[in-house]
Amino acid sequence: MKALNAKRYYLDLLIPVFLILLAEILIFYGKPEAAMPIHALNLVFLSLSTIFVNNRTYPALMLLPLFRLLNVAMPVFFHLTLYSYVLVYAPMFIPMYMILKERFITAEEAGLTFERFWFFLPVSISMGLALGWGEYMVIKPQMLVVDNDLQQMLILALTMIFFVGIVEEFVFRSSLQTVLQERIGLIGGLVLASVIFGFMHSGYHLTLELLYVSLAGLAFGVLFWLSKSLPIVSLAHGVTNIALFLIAPLKPEILPYLIIGPLFLFFFYAYALDRIKERIAT
């Protein structure tokens, strides 16, 4: 009976994950008209399963097809892509709130804390800049602002941190990684959440991008595991996109200095704290 339950346990996880990956593969090959019904079917399946089955993996997985459907269905109101990000990401705060309200994910598990924020801040910024620079080498996007307008740069930075960063990191790290680690272990949950994160970037239609973003997801996942902080990993994600869509296209030569500076500060923090602990102990 125990073996049977274990098999069903993984089957319950396998079916929705398979449907998510299948839909994203179809998007990768330029067939969104076939992918959207699969995401919609998966969303219905997960919603009904949540009603009848006490399994908090389902609410976490529901966020993925829901996000993709919102992304595709959202009408275009702005000529500049930057402003469309807010419209795509803002509705996701509603299901995120419901997941926390119904305690499918607790505030502690989600990392809703600023504890040790200043300690991890430098490494978060450095990691974000490095990952953004690397992704720029893969996809070479244009800047999301025009005419080097300072106001648009500020809007881009705030959008990438407070909308893109918070939403994606809650979905993939606070929620998905948390429940997957509970189900299949630390390493398995970290890897699977990162692979799904990579596949959810299928719209670029680049194999190297899927691989790179999966590796970036691993980096974000490890940072979240170490810091237990959504603000820290959201900042890292936001800085990644700032580097990708603003700094790298505009001034790539300054990125090495921007990356190294916070790293030195982080190691100084670590050294200083270690010395303080030694003094206290003696």
N, C-alpha and C positions, 0 to 999 in steps of 0.2 A: 504493500500500500504506500509506503514511504517513497519507493522508486517511482510509482505511478504519479504521485503528487508532484514529485520533482520534475517529471517530464511535462506535466500539464503546466507547471509553474513557468518553465522556460518557453513553452508553446504560447502561453498568454503574452509573453514579451516578444516572441519571434514574429508573430503575425503582424501587429501594428508597425514594428520596426521595418519589417520587410516591405510593407505597403508604402511607408514613407520613402525608403530608399528607391523602390521601384518608380514611384512618381517623380522623384528627383532625377533619376536616370533618364526618364522620358523627356524631362525638361532639358537635360544636358544634350540630348540628341534632337532638340528642336521640335518636340511634340507636346507642347503645353496643353493642347486640347484633349489629349489622352491622359495627361497627368492630373488635371484638376478634378475629374470625376473620381479618381482613385483617392486623392486627398479628401474629397468630400465624403466618400464612402467610409474612409478610415475615421474621419471625425465623428460620423454618426455611430460607427461601431464602438469607438472609445467612449462616446457620451452615454450610450445605452449600457455599456459594460460597467461604467462608473456607478450607474443607478443600482445594478443588481449584484455587482461583485465588489467586495471590500479590498480594493487594490489601488494604492495611491500612485502606482506607476502610470495608470491610465490618465489621470488629470495632467500629469507632467507631459506625457506624450501628446495629449490633445493640443497643447500649445503650438506644436510644430505644423500640422496641417492647417490649423486655424490661422497662423501667421502667414503661411504661403497663400491661402485663399484670400486673405485681406490684401496681401501684397499685389495679387493679380487683379482683384476686383475693384481696388480703389481707383476712382476716376482721376484723370490728370487735370489739376486746376492751375498748375504753375508751369511756365515755360522752363524755369531753372530747376534742375533736378534736386538741388539742395533743399528747397522748401517742401518738396514732395515727401521727404523723409519723415517729417513731423506727422503728416497725415497718415502715413503707412504705419508708423510705430506707436503713435498716441493711443489708438484703440486697444492695443495689447495691454495697457495698464489695467483695463477692466478685468479680464480673466486672471491676470496676475494678482490683483487685489482679492478676487474670489478664492483663489487657491490659498492665499494666506488667511483669509477670513474663515474658511472652512477647515483650516489647519491640516490640509493635505501636506503642506510644507510649513514648518514652524518658522518664526522670525529668526531664531537662532540658526536653524539649518540653512535658511536663505542667506545668512551672512549680513543681516540688517544691523550692522554695528560699525562704529568708527574706532573701536578698540585697536590699538597698534597701527592706526591709519598713518600716522606720521613716520613710523618706522618703515613701513612698506611703500610709502609714497615714492621715494627716489627710484627703487627698483621697478615699480609699476610704470613710471614715466619712461625709464630707460628701455624696458622691455617693449612697451608700446611703440616707441620710436624705431627700435630695431626691427620689429615685426612689420611695421608699416613700410619701412624702407625695403625690406625683403619682398613684400607683396607688390610693391611698385615695380620691382624688377621683373615680376612675373606678368602683370597685366598692363602696365604702363597706361594708367588712366589719365584723363585730362583733369585739370583743376575743377572743383565744383563751385568756384567763385570766378567772377569776371572782373577785369580791370584792377586786380589787386585791391579791391575795395575793403577797407578796414572793417566796416560794419558787417559785410558779408563774411569776412574771415571769423569775426566773433560769433556770428550766427552759426557758422559751420562748426566751430569748436564746441559751442554749447549743445548743438543738435547731436553731434557725434558722441558726446559724453552722456547727456541727460536723456536722450531718446534711444539712439542706437546702442550705446554701451550698456545702459541699465536694462533695456528690454532683452537684448540678446544674451547678456550674461545671466539674467534671472532665468530665462528659458533654458539655456544650455548648462549653466553651472549650478545656480541655486536650486533649480528644480530637477532637470533631467539627470545631471551628474549625481546629485544627492540620492535620488531614488534608485538609479542604476548601481551605484556603489553598495547600497543596501541589499540589492537583489543578487548581484553577480560579483561583488567584491570590489576592493579599492582599484586595482589595476584594470580589471575588466570594465568597470563602470566608467573610469576615466577615459579609456581607449574608445569604448563604444560611443560615449557622448561626443568625443572629439571627431570621430569618423562621421557621425550624423551631422555635426556642425560643418564639416567639410563638404558633405554632399548637399547641404542646404545652400551652397554657393554654386549650384549647378548652372545658374543663369549666365555665367561667364563662358560656358562651353569650352573650358580649358582643363585638361586632365591635370596639368601641373598646378593649377589653381586649387583644385580639389585636394590634392596631396598637401600643398603648402598650408592651406587653411586648416586641414586636419592636424597638422603639426603645430600650427598656431593655437588651435584648440587645446592641444596637450599642454602647451605653455600656460595658457589661461587657466586650465584645469588645475595644474600644479600650483599656480599662484593662489587660486581660490582655496585649495586644500591647505596650503601653508598659512594663509592669512585669515581664512574663515570670514572674509569680508567682501560683500557685494560692492561697496563703494570702491575698494581698491581694484578689483578685477574689472569693474565697469570703466574706471579711469584708464586702465591699461588698454582696454578695447577701444575706448574713445580716442586716446592718443594714437593708437595704431591707424585709425581712419583719418585723423588729422595729418599724420605723416604721409599717408597714402594719397590723400586727395588735395593736400595743400602744400606741405613742406617739400616733399620729394619732387613734385612737378615744378615748384617755384625755386627752391634753393637747396638742391640735394647735397651740395658741398658742405653745408653746416651740420648735417645730420650726425657725422661721427663725433663731433664735439658735444652735441646735445645728448648723445647716448652715453658718452664716457663720463660727463660731468655728474649726472645723478648717481651713476654706479660708484664713483669715488665717495659721494656723500653717504650712500647706503653702507659701504664698508666702514666708513668712519662712525656711523651710528652703531653698527654692530660692535666695533672695537670699543667705543666709548661705553656702551651698555655693559659689555663684558667686564671692563675695568671697574665700573661702578658696582657691579655685583660682587666682584672680588673684594672691594673695599668694605662693602656691607657685611660680607661673610667673615671678614677679619675684625 
